[in-house]
């Protein structure tokens, strides 16, 4: 499951990052915050997920998906309480941003949990 998660979420995050970089400091579809810092994080995490999805070992994939999943859960929770992430973002996170990050994180951690004790396929 972790490999499948990485194959889907990695390219999606890269697409969101590219759209964000093209649009600049506007919101994506009027609901998703895009700032340069956010875009760079999406390039980094999307690139890591894509790399392990198509070339990483099963354990590397689980490690990357688990680590990124935990970070996204943390960012999703923090976004509700500190919407500018302590000044890192020019524009505050929206509720949609927080739910998006929480969903990505929980799904990533769930994919890793589903792989425990079994082989990663896909």
Secondary structure, DSSP 8 states (H G I E B T S, - for coil): -HHHHHHHHHHHHHHHHHHHHHH-SS-BTTTB---HHHHHHHHHHHHHHHHHHHH--HHHHHHHHHHHHHHHHHHHHHHHH-TTTTTT-SS---HHHHHHHHHHHHHHHHHHHHHTTS----
